[in-house]
Structures are given as C-alpha cells and as structure tokens.
C-alpha cells in the first residue's frame, strides 16, 4: 500500500481502510457461532464442521443481501436478517421438510 506522509487526506483514507476491519472480524466471530461444537479429534470431522459453518455464514450473507436489494433497491451494511432469524427460518424449513 502506498502511503505518502504529506498527503492531506491520509488520516481519512487510513480511517476508512481501518473501518473495514470491523466486517472482517465480525465474520470470523459469526462463523465461530455457527460452528457445531465437537470434542472429536478427527481432523476430517472438524474440517467438515468448519466448512459447513462457512457455507451457512455465506448463505446468510447472500440471503440478507438479496432481500436488502429487493426491498430497498440497494445493499446496505446493516443486516436486515439477523443470524438468529436466519438460523430459525432455516431450522424450521428443514424440520418441516423432514416431517
């Protein structure tokens, strides 16, 4: 990254770049919350749980973005669908399809 200390808007540019970390750190936390708990030492099982949690997280973000785009005409940074709401709807749909 090119940084010129004499640049007038350097502080503003760095502030905007740093603010993007919030989304990155939040995504790691949310994936951790979506991950199934296991005490297995089997690497394949642990990898599967991690990949499945990542898939669920990406599905949640995609669903939220599509609903935001269809309702508001644009994708906003604030989530319209919470993680808990998404998980509840997904679990209910899966439960109904089984019975």
N, C-alpha and C positions, 0 to 999 in steps of 0.2 A: 504494500500500500504506500503510495507516495504521500509524504507529509512535508509541507513547506511551512516552517515555523513563522514565516512572515505573512502567511495567508490570513486575510481579515476574518474570514468565516470559519477558521479552523475549529474553534470551540463548538460552534453549532454543528459542523459536519461530524465531529467526533461524538457529540451528544446523540445525534441521530443514529450513528452506527452502533453506539453502545446500547441504545434503547432496543435494538433488535435482539439483544441477548435475552430479554425477557421471554420472548416467544420460544427461543431455543431451550432455555432452562425449564420453562413450563411444559414443553413437550416431553422432556425426559421424566419429569415428575408424573405427568399423566400416564405415560406408558408404564411407569412403575406401579401406579394404582390399578391399571387394567390387568396387570400380570397376575396369573394364578399363583397361589402360594404352594410351594412344594419343598419337601425336605429330601427329595431324591438327589442322589449324587450322580445319576446317569446324565451325561452331557447331552445326549440326544433329546431327552425329555425336557431338560432345562432350556435348550435351544428352541424346541418347539413352542414352549410357553412364551418365550421372549418374542419369537417371530409372530405368534398368534396375537400377542398384545400389541405389537407394532401394526399388524393388519387391522385390528379393531380400532386403534387410535386413528390410523389413516382413513378408515371408513367413516368414523365420527367427524373428522375434519372435512372430508369431502361432502358428507350429508349436510353439515352445517353450512358450508359454502354454497351448495346448490340451493338450499332453502333460502338463504340470505339473498342470493342472486335472483331467485324467482319472486320473492316477496318485496324486496326493496330495490331491485334493479341493479344492485352492486354488492360486492362482497365487503363486509365490514369486519373490523378487527375484533369487535366484541362478539362473543358466541351467542347465537340465538337459541341453540340447543346445548344444554349442559351435558357433561359427561354422564351424570346420573340419569338424566332424562333419556339419553340415547341408550344406555345400558338397560333401563327399564323397558323401553319400547322393544328393543332387540330381544330381551329375555321373554317378554310376553308373546311376541310373534313366534319365537321358537317353541315356546311351551304350547301354544295353540296349534302349531303345525304337527306336533307330536301326538296330541290327543285327537 
